[in-house]
Amino acid sequence: MLSYSPDGSRLASASDDQTIQVWDPQTGKIVLGPLTGHSHWVLSATFSPNGTLIASGSRDRTIRVYDAQTGQTAFGPLEGHTDRVNSVIFSPDSTRLYSCSYDGTVRVWNMQDFDSSKPLSSGPVALTAINSIRYSPSGLRAVSGSDDGSVHVWDVRTGGLVLGPMRGHEEFVLSVDYSPSDQYIASGSSDKSLRIWDANTGKDMHGPMNAHSWVVSCVRFSSDSSVVVSGSYDATVRMWDVATGQHVMKLLEGDDWILSVGFSPDGHKVVCGSETKLHVVDRHTGNAVIEPITGHSSWIRSAEFSPDGKRLVSGSSDKTVRIWDAQTGKQLVVCGDNHAFHSDFVFSVGFSPNGLFVASGSLDRTVCVWDARTGNLILGPLKGHAHSVQCVQFSPDGSHLASCSSDGAIRFWDASSCKASLQGDVDPSAGKGVAPGSSPNHDYNCDWWRVDEDGWVVGSHGRRLAWVPSELHASLKFPLTSSLITANGHYELVANGAKVGESWAGCYRP
């Protein structure tokens, strides 16, 4: 790890020999150091913007701050991280120091208080199992809900935390949603309540909204953002006023758990998924619009209207994804065939913004994209999550697909090849569009690979490329994963130029 001083006259280096050296970049001579104190490898060193301090982070789990002129320890060792400190960086005004660690936390330290070794704040961004994720209407942010009762808002482009953790729920957050107005976030929890948050400040607008007598499994805003509906294990669907937080009415009362709810695009109808039936009710009266839709043989875990309101898609514990006529309830398509299907419960489904595709996430740890007209597999199975895929959603422009998992990771997948499939065939394994009549051409070095059950990275020709420890699988950036958010950051497999198989001899230079 190397870091220039603000004026470029010096260069600090961090080393496995447990020291930091400061060099003259023009002459290559050491001008300060070695700076000592760490008891293990130094992984990061950086100058403060005002040039007076040098901070370091080490595998010994501590941070040290040195006087940049004398090399003397000015502050530290700073203790608090429970695993190696990967990186340190100063704030622009040099008053605070940020550290991130393999323990999944980011800490902020006060550089003006040299009599204290306590962090100014210790804001862990460590993620437990993530049950729900939804894009903001702009597509620039995504909100997630976790098993630890927290709600987070993320920058989709950078993976950085924008807001949160927003806390208030006492148990698992099972469902989240962004209002179409971009002003509010709703969350539903196993603590029997739902909450509405200010999407800009994270403020809890009304506190716990209580009326359900059991787990709140799903929440969705209306298209005009004026109301939110909630479904519960208590077999009811309820509607709430967003501005006041007041309970408006009970839309449905049945005999089975409600696992999913969704508004029609015009905001007048609500679809509700229960044990084996889909109910479509009038938002204003609660009356059934059509007879309950049947066809699934087990729990309906996710249901949604198409963007034009003419179709419904549902995913079920019977391992199928089905598409229905929203006016008649007639089944139109069952996605998949003997060669392409989910091998376990389907937890989440959703239409693409143009209505041409349907995405699904499953207990089998994969994400699939289907042709909404034919049911054919278009993209996937996309593999990368180490545990069940709890939720999937297309970005507002349809170019990406977000998925979250009980492995604690949020993955953003490149879905642009879905467009290519309209003109040609698509290789389902790699998700790359190819011209009609041609065959997929994979470069096993970098373009496509998978990880088998034993942890071996296997290329498209079946060759073993590398081995990845099981504890890193959830943090490994797979092909087509455009961005990845986990507690431990992420890892990328860089295999360009690697000597694989018979090419191993190329590594030998006598």
C-alpha positions as CSV (number, residue, x, y, z in Angstrom):
1,M,0.0,0.0,0.0
2,L,1.5,3.4,-1.1
3,S,0.3,6.9,-0.3
4,Y,1.6,10.3,-1.5
5,S,1.8,13.2,0.8
6,P,-0.6,16.1,-0.2
7,D,2.3,18.1,-1.9
8,G,3.7,15.0,-3.6
9,S,7.1,15.4,-2.0
10,R,7.0,12.2,0.0
11,L,5.6,8.7,-0.3
12,A,4.5,6.4,2.5
13,S,4.7,2.6,2.2
14,A,3.1,-0.1,4.3
15,S,4.9,-3.4,4.6
16,D,4.6,-7.0,5.7
17,D,7.6,-6.4,7.9
18,Q,5.3,-4.5,10.4
19,T,6.6,-1.0,9.6
20,I,5.9,2.1,7.5
21,Q,8.6,3.9,5.6
22,V,8.5,7.4,4.1
23,W,10.5,7.9,0.9
24,D,11.6,10.7,-1.4
25,P,9.9,9.8,-4.7
26,Q,12.5,11.7,-6.7
27,T,15.6,10.0,-5.2
28,G,14.1,6.8,-3.9
29,K,15.8,7.4,-0.5
30,I,14.1,6.8,2.9
31,V,13.5,10.2,4.6
32,L,11.6,8.9,7.6
33,G,11.3,5.6,9.4
34,P,10.9,2.9,9.9
35,L,7.7,3.8,11.8
36,T,7.1,0.9,14.3
37,G,4.6,-0.3,16.8
38,H,2.5,-2.8,14.8
39,S,2.9,-6.5,15.7
40,H,1.7,-7.8,12.3
41,W,1.6,-6.9,8.7
42,V,0.7,-3.2,7.9
43,L,-2.0,-3.3,5.3
44,S,-2.7,0.4,4.8
45,A,-0.9,3.8,5.3
46,T,-2.1,7.2,4.4
47,F,-1.2,10.9,4.9
48,S,-3.7,13.4,6.3
49,P,-4.8,16.1,3.9
50,N,-2.9,18.7,5.9
51,G,0.2,16.6,5.7
52,T,0.9,16.5,9.4
53,L,-0.1,12.9,10.2
54,I,0.3,9.4,8.8
55,A,-2.2,6.8,9.8
56,S,-1.8,3.0,9.4
57,G,-4.0,-0.1,9.7
58,S,-2.7,-3.5,10.4
59,R,-3.5,-7.2,10.6
60,D,-2.9,-6.9,14.3
61,R,-6.4,-5.3,14.4
62,T,-5.2,-1.8,15.5
63,I,-4.7,1.6,14.0
64,R,-1.8,3.9,14.7
65,V,-1.3,7.6,13.9
66,Y,2.2,9.1,13.5
67,D,3.6,12.6,13.4
68,A,4.6,13.0,9.7
69,Q,7.7,15.1,10.6
70,T,9.2,13.1,13.4
71,G,7.8,9.7,13.0
72,Q,6.7,9.6,16.6
73,T,3.4,7.9,17.6
74,A,0.9,10.7,18.0
75,F,-2.2,8.6,18.7
76,G,-2.8,4.9,19.3
77,P,-2.8,2.1,19.1
78,L,-6.6,2.5,18.4
79,E,-8.4,-0.7,19.4
80,G,-11.9,-1.7,18.6
81,H,-11.9,-3.7,15.5
82,T,-12.1,-7.5,16.0
83,D,-10.3,-8.4,12.8
84,R,-7.6,-7.0,10.5
85,V,-7.9,-3.4,9.5
86,N,-7.9,-3.3,5.7
87,S,-7.9,0.4,5.0
88,V,-7.7,3.8,6.7
89,I,-8.5,7.3,5.3
90,F,-8.7,10.8,6.7
91,S,-11.7,13.2,6.3
92,P,-10.9,16.2,4.0
93,D,-10.4,18.5,7.0
94,S,-8.1,16.0,8.7
95,T,-10.2,15.9,11.9
96,R,-11.5,12.4,11.5
97,L,-10.1,9.0,10.5
98,Y,-12.2,6.3,8.9
99,S,-11.2,2.7,9.2
100,C,-12.7,-0.4,7.7
101,S,-12.1,-3.9,8.8
102,Y,-12.6,-7.5,7.8
103,D,-14.9,-7.7,10.8
104,G,-17.5,-6.0,8.6
105,T,-17.5,-2.6,10.4
106,V,-16.5,1.0,9.6
107,R,-15.3,3.1,12.4
108,V,-14.8,6.9,12.7
109,W,-12.1,8.3,15.0
110,N,-11.7,11.8,16.4
111,M,-8.2,13.1,15.5
112,Q,-8.6,16.1,17.7
113,D,-8.9,14.1,20.9
114,F,-5.5,12.7,21.6
115,D,-6.5,11.8,25.2
116,S,-9.1,9.3,24.0
117,S,-8.8,6.0,22.1
118,K,-12.5,5.6,21.8
119,P,-14.1,5.8,18.3
120,L,-16.3,8.8,17.7
121,S,-18.8,6.4,16.3
122,S,-18.7,2.8,15.6
123,G,-21.3,2.3,12.8
124,P,-21.2,-1.4,11.8
125,V,-22.4,-2.0,8.3
126,A,-22.3,-5.7,8.8
127,L,-25.3,-7.3,7.2
128,T,-27.4,-10.2,8.5
129,A,-29.7,-12.1,6.2
130,I,-31.4,-9.7,3.8
131,N,-35.0,-10.4,3.2
132,S,-36.2,-7.7,0.8
133,I,-34.8,-5.1,-1.6
134,R,-36.4,-2.5,-3.7
135,Y,-35.1,0.2,-6.1
136,S,-35.9,3.8,-5.7
137,P,-37.9,5.3,-8.6
138,S,-34.8,7.0,-9.9
139,G,-32.9,3.7,-9.9
140,L,-30.0,5.4,-8.1
141,R,-30.7,3.9,-4.7
142,A,-31.9,0.6,-3.2
143,V,-33.4,-0.1,0.2
144,S,-33.0,-3.3,2.0
145,G,-34.5,-4.9,5.1
146,S,-32.6,-7.4,7.3
147,D,-33.0,-10.1,9.9
148,D,-31.5,-7.8,12.6
149,G,-34.5,-5.4,12.3
150,S,-32.7,-2.7,10.4
151,V,-33.4,-0.9,7.1
152,H,-30.5,0.4,4.9
153,V,-30.4,2.6,1.8
154,W,-27.6,2.0,-0.7
155,D,-26.0,3.9,-3.6
156,V,-26.5,1.4,-6.5
157,R,-23.5,2.8,-8.5
158,T,-20.9,2.6,-5.7
159,G,-22.4,0.1,-3.3
160,G,-22.0,2.7,-0.5
161,L,-24.3,3.1,2.4
162,V,-26.4,6.3,1.9
163,L,-28.8,6.0,4.9
164,G,-29.1,3.9,7.9
165,P,-29.2,1.6,9.6
166,M,-32.7,2.8,10.3
167,R,-33.8,1.1,13.5
168,G,-37.1,0.7,15.2
169,H,-38.4,-2.8,14.4
170,E,-37.8,-5.3,17.2
171,E,-37.6,-8.4,14.9
172,F,-36.9,-9.3,11.3
173,V,-37.7,-6.9,8.5
174,L,-39.4,-9.1,5.9
175,S,-40.5,-6.5,3.3
176,V,-39.5,-3.0,2.2
177,D,-40.8,-0.7,-0.5
178,Y,-40.0,2.8,-2.0
179,S,-42.9,5.1,-2.6
180,P,-43.3,6.1,-6.3
181,S,-42.9,9.8,-5.1
182,D,-39.4,8.9,-3.8
183,Q,-40.3,10.5,-0.5
184,Y,-41.0,7.5,1.7
185,I,-39.9,3.9,2.5
186,A,-42.2,1.4,4.1
187,S,-41.1,-1.7,6.1
188,G,-43.0,-4.7,7.4
189,S,-41.7,-6.8,10.3
190,S,-42.2,-10.0,12.2
191,D,-42.8,-7.8,15.2
192,K,-46.4,-7.4,13.8
193,S,-45.9,-3.7,12.8
194,L,-45.1,-1.7,9.7
195,R,-43.2,1.6,9.7
196,I,-42.9,4.5,7.2
197,W,-39.6,6.3,7.0
198,D,-38.5,9.6,5.4
199,A,-36.4,8.4,2.4
200,N,-34.1,11.4,2.6
201,T,-33.5,11.7,6.4
202,G,-34.3,8.2,7.7
203,K,-36.8,9.6,10.2
204,D,-39.5,7.2,11.4
205,M,-42.6,9.2,10.4
206,H,-45.2,7.6,12.6
207,G,-43.6,5.0,14.8
208,P,-45.0,1.5,14.8
209,M,-48.2,1.1,12.9
210,N,-50.2,-1.6,14.6
211,A,-53.3,-3.5,13.7
212,H,-52.1,-6.8,12.5
213,S,-52.0,-9.6,15.1
214,W,-49.2,-11.5,13.6
215,V,-46.1,-11.2,11.3
216,V,-46.3,-8.4,8.6
217,S,-44.9,-10.2,5.6
218,C,-45.3,-7.7,2.8
219,V,-45.8,-4.0,2.2
220,R,-46.4,-2.0,-1.0
221,F,-47.2,1.7,-1.9
222,S,-50.0,2.7,-4.2
223,S,-49.0,4.4,-7.5
224,D,-49.9,7.8,-6.1
225,S,-48.0,7.2,-2.8
226,S,-51.0,8.1,-0.7
227,V,-51.6,4.7,0.8
228,V,-49.6,1.6,1.6
229,V,-51.0,-2.0,1.9
230,S,-49.7,-4.7,4.2
231,G,-50.3,-8.4,4.2
232,S,-49.8,-10.6,7.3
233,Y,-49.7,-14.1,8.6
234,D,-53.0,-13.2,10.4
235,A,-54.7,-13.7,7.0
236,T,-55.6,-10.1,6.5
237,V,-54.6,-7.3,4.0
238,R,-54.8,-3.8,5.4
239,M,-54.5,-0.3,4.0
240,W,-52.9,2.7,5.7
241,D,-52.7,6.4,5.1
242,V,-49.1,7.4,4.4
243,A,-49.5,11.0,5.6
244,T,-51.0,10.2,9.0
245,G,-50.0,6.5,9.5
246,Q,-53.7,5.8,10.3
247,H,-55.3,2.4,9.5
248,V,-57.8,3.1,6.7
249,M,-59.5,-0.3,6.1
250,K,-59.2,-4.0,6.0
251,L,-59.1,-5.1,2.3
252,L,-59.2,-8.8,2.8
253,E,-59.7,-11.3,5.5
254,G,-59.1,-15.0,4.6
255,D,-58.1,-18.3,6.1
256,D,-54.4,-18.4,5.1
257,W,-51.2,-16.5,5.6
258,I,-50.8,-13.5,3.2
259,L,-47.2,-13.7,1.8
260,S,-47.4,-11.0,-1.0
261,V,-49.3,-7.9,-2.0
262,G,-49.0,-5.6,-5.0
263,F,-50.9,-2.7,-6.6
264,S,-52.1,-2.5,-10.2
265,P,-50.4,0.3,-12.1
266,D,-53.5,2.5,-12.0
267,G,-53.7,2.0,-8.2
268,H,-57.3,0.7,-8.2
269,K,-56.6,-3.0,-7.6
270,V,-54.5,-5.1,-5.2
271,V,-53.3,-8.6,-5.8
272,C,-52.7,-10.8,-2.7
273,G,-51.0,-14.1,-2.6
274,S,-52.0,-16.7,0.0
275,E,-51.6,-20.5,0.4
276,T,-52.6,-21.6,-3.1
277,K,-54.8,-18.7,-4.3
278,L,-54.3,-15.3,-5.8
279,H,-57.0,-12.7,-4.8
280,V,-57.6,-9.5,-6.7
281,V,-59.6,-6.9,-4.8
282,D,-60.8,-3.4,-5.3
283,R,-58.6,-1.0,-3.4
284,H,-61.5,1.3,-2.5
285,T,-64.1,-1.3,-1.4
286,G,-62.2,-4.5,-0.7
287,N,-64.6,-6.4,-3.0
288,A,-63.2,-9.2,-5.2
289,V,-62.6,-8.1,-8.8
290,I,-62.5,-11.6,-10.1
291,E,-62.8,-15.1,-8.6
292,P,-59.7,-16.3,-6.7
293,I,-57.1,-17.6,-9.1
294,T,-56.0,-21.2,-8.5
295,G,-53.3,-23.4,-10.1
296,H,-50.4,-23.4,-7.7
297,S,-50.1,-26.5,-5.5
298,S,-48.3,-24.8,-2.6
299,W,-47.8,-21.4,-1.0
300,I,-47.8,-18.3,-3.3
301,R,-44.8,-16.4,-2.0
302,S,-44.7,-13.5,-4.5
303,A,-47.2,-11.9,-6.9
304,E,-47.1,-8.7,-9.0
305,F,-49.0,-7.0,-11.8
306,S,-47.4,-6.4,-15.2
307,P,-46.6,-2.7,-16.0
308,D,-49.7,-2.5,-18.3
309,G,-51.9,-4.1,-15.6
310,K,-53.1,-6.9,-17.9
311,R,-51.2,-9.8,-16.5
312,L,-50.1,-11.2,-13.1
313,V,-47.0,-13.1,-12.3
314,S,-46.7,-15.4,-9.2
315,G,-44.0,-17.5,-7.7
316,S,-44.6,-20.4,-5.3
317,S,-43.3,-23.0,-3.0
318,D,-44.3,-25.5,-5.7
319,K,-41.1,-24.3,-7.5
320,T,-43.0,-22.7,-10.4
321,V,-43.4,-19.2,-11.9
322,R,-46.8,-18.7,-13.5
323,I,-48.3,-15.8,-15.6
324,W,-52.0,-15.1,-15.5
325,D,-54.6,-12.9,-17.3
326,A,-55.4,-10.3,-14.7
327,Q,-58.9,-9.7,-16.1
328,T,-60.1,-13.4,-16.3
329,G,-57.7,-15.3,-14.0
330,K,-56.8,-17.6,-16.9
331,Q,-53.3,-19.1,-16.7
332,L,-51.2,-18.0,-19.7
333,V,-47.7,-19.3,-19.1
334,V,-45.8,-21.6,-16.8
335,C,-42.1,-20.6,-17.0
336,G,-39.5,-23.2,-17.7
337,D,-39.4,-26.7,-19.2
338,N,-37.7,-30.0,-18.5
339,H,-34.3,-28.4,-19.0
340,A,-34.8,-25.1,-17.3
341,F,-36.6,-24.7,-13.9
342,H,-36.1,-23.8,-10.3
343,S,-35.3,-26.9,-8.1
344,D,-36.7,-25.4,-4.9
345,F,-39.2,-22.8,-3.6
346,V,-39.6,-19.6,-5.6
347,F,-39.5,-16.7,-3.1
348,S,-39.7,-13.7,-5.4
349,V,-40.9,-12.7,-8.9
350,G,-41.1,-9.4,-10.8
351,F,-41.8,-8.1,-14.3
352,S,-39.2,-6.0,-16.2
353,P,-40.3,-2.4,-16.8
354,N,-41.2,-3.2,-20.4
355,G,-43.2,-6.2,-19.4
356,L,-41.3,-8.5,-21.7
357,F,-39.4,-10.4,-19.0
358,V,-40.0,-11.9,-15.6
359,A,-37.2,-12.4,-13.0
360,S,-37.4,-15.0,-10.2
361,G,-35.3,-15.8,-7.1
362,S,-35.4,-19.2,-5.4
363,L,-34.3,-21.2,-2.4
364,D,-32.1,-23.0,-4.9
365,R,-29.8,-19.9,-4.6
366,T,-30.3,-18.9,-8.2
367,V,-31.9,-16.0,-10.2
368,C,-33.6,-16.6,-13.5
369,V,-35.0,-14.4,-16.2
370,W,-37.9,-15.7,-18.3
371,D,-39.6,-14.6,-21.5
372,A,-43.0,-13.4,-20.3
373,R,-44.7,-14.4,-23.5
374,T,-43.3,-17.9,-24.0
375,G,-41.9,-18.9,-20.5
376,N,-38.6,-19.7,-22.0
377,L,-35.4,-19.1,-20.0
378,I,-33.7,-16.0,-21.2
379,L,-30.9,-15.4,-18.6
380,G,-29.5,-17.7,-16.0
381,P,-29.6,-19.5,-13.8
382,L,-27.5,-16.7,-12.3
383,K,-25.4,-18.2,-9.6
384,G,-23.4,-16.4,-6.9
385,H,-25.5,-16.3,-3.7
386,A,-24.4,-18.7,-1.0
387,H,-28.0,-19.1,0.4
388,S,-31.6,-18.6,-0.7
389,V,-32.5,-15.7,-2.9
390,Q,-35.2,-13.8,-1.0
391,C,-36.0,-11.0,-3.3
392,V,-35.4,-9.8,-6.9
393,Q,-36.3,-6.7,-8.8
394,F,-35.5,-5.1,-12.1
395,S,-34.0,-1.6,-12.1
396,P,-36.4,1.1,-13.4
397,D,-34.6,1.2,-16.8
398,G,-34.5,-2.6,-17.0
399,S,-30.7,-2.7,-17.5
400,H,-30.0,-4.4,-14.2
401,L,-31.5,-6.8,-11.8
402,A,-31.1,-6.6,-8.0
403,S,-31.2,-9.7,-5.7
404,C,-30.8,-10.1,-2.0
405,S,-30.1,-13.2,0.0
406,S,-30.0,-14.8,3.4
407,D,-26.2,-14.9,2.8
408,G,-26.2,-11.2,3.7
409,A,-25.3,-10.1,0.2
410,I,-27.0,-7.8,-2.3
411,R,-26.0,-8.5,-5.9
412,F,-26.7,-6.3,-9.0
413,W,-26.7,-8.3,-12.2
414,D,-26.3,-7.0,-15.8
415,A,-29.6,-7.7,-17.5
416,S,-28.7,-5.9,-20.8
417,S,-28.4,-9.2,-22.7
418,C,-32.1,-9.7,-22.3
419,K,-32.5,-7.1,-25.1
420,A,-30.1,-9.1,-27.3
421,S,-32.3,-12.2,-26.9
422,L,-35.1,-10.5,-28.9
423,Q,-32.9,-10.8,-32.0
424,G,-31.0,-13.9,-31.3
425,D,-30.4,-16.8,-29.0
426,V,-29.0,-16.6,-25.5
427,D,-26.7,-19.0,-23.7
428,P,-28.6,-19.4,-20.4
429,S,-25.5,-20.3,-18.4
430,A,-23.6,-17.2,-19.1
431,G,-26.3,-14.8,-20.0
432,K,-24.6,-13.4,-23.0
433,G,-26.6,-12.6,-26.1
434,V,-25.3,-14.2,-29.4
435,A,-26.3,-13.6,-33.0
436,P,-28.8,-15.9,-34.6
437,G,-27.2,-19.0,-36.0
438,S,-24.0,-18.5,-34.0
439,S,-22.8,-20.4,-30.9
440,P,-21.6,-18.9,-27.6
441,N,-17.9,-18.2,-27.5
442,H,-16.7,-18.2,-23.9
443,D,-13.2,-17.2,-22.8
444,Y,-12.6,-19.5,-19.9
445,N,-10.0,-17.2,-18.5
446,C,-12.3,-14.4,-17.5
447,D,-15.7,-14.1,-19.2
448,W,-17.6,-17.0,-17.7
449,W,-17.0,-19.4,-14.9
450,R,-18.9,-21.0,-12.0
451,V,-18.0,-22.3,-8.5
452,D,-18.9,-26.0,-7.9
453,E,-19.9,-27.5,-4.6
454,D,-16.3,-28.1,-3.6
455,G,-15.3,-24.5,-4.1
456,W,-13.5,-25.0,-7.4
457,V,-13.8,-22.2,-10.0
458,V,-14.6,-24.1,-13.2
459,G,-14.4,-22.5,-16.7
460,S,-16.8,-23.0,-19.5
461,H,-14.7,-25.9,-20.8
462,G,-14.9,-27.7,-17.5
463,R,-11.3,-26.8,-16.5
464,R,-10.5,-26.0,-12.9
465,L,-9.2,-22.5,-12.7
466,A,-8.8,-21.8,-8.9
467,W,-10.2,-22.8,-5.5
468,V,-12.2,-20.4,-3.3
469,P,-12.8,-21.0,0.4
470,S,-16.5,-21.5,1.2
471,E,-16.5,-18.5,3.6
472,L,-15.7,-16.2,0.7
473,H,-18.4,-17.5,-1.7
474,A,-21.0,-14.9,-0.6
475,S,-18.5,-12.1,-1.2
476,L,-17.2,-13.3,-4.6
477,K,-18.2,-11.2,-7.6
478,F,-19.5,-13.6,-10.2
479,P,-19.9,-13.1,-14.0
480,L,-22.7,-10.7,-14.8
481,T,-22.6,-9.3,-11.2
482,S,-22.1,-5.6,-11.9
483,S,-22.0,-4.6,-8.2
484,L,-22.0,-6.4,-4.9
485,I,-22.7,-5.3,-1.3
486,T,-21.7,-7.4,1.6
487,A,-20.4,-6.9,5.1
488,N,-16.9,-7.9,4.1
489,G,-16.7,-6.0,0.8
490,H,-16.2,-8.2,-2.2
491,Y,-13.6,-10.2,-4.1
492,E,-13.0,-10.5,-7.8
493,L,-11.4,-13.3,-9.7
494,V,-8.8,-11.9,-12.0
495,A,-7.7,-14.7,-14.3
496,N,-6.4,-12.9,-17.3
497,G,-3.0,-14.2,-18.2
498,A,-3.3,-17.2,-15.8
499,K,-1.5,-20.4,-16.8
500,V,-4.2,-23.1,-16.6
501,G,-3.9,-26.8,-17.3
502,E,-1.3,-27.7,-19.9
503,S,-0.1,-24.1,-19.9
504,W,1.2,-24.4,-16.3
505,A,4.8,-24.7,-17.7
506,G,4.6,-21.0,-18.7
507,C,4.9,-20.1,-15.0
508,Y,8.4,-21.5,-15.0
509,R,11.2,-19.1,-15.9
510,P,14.7,-20.8,-15.4
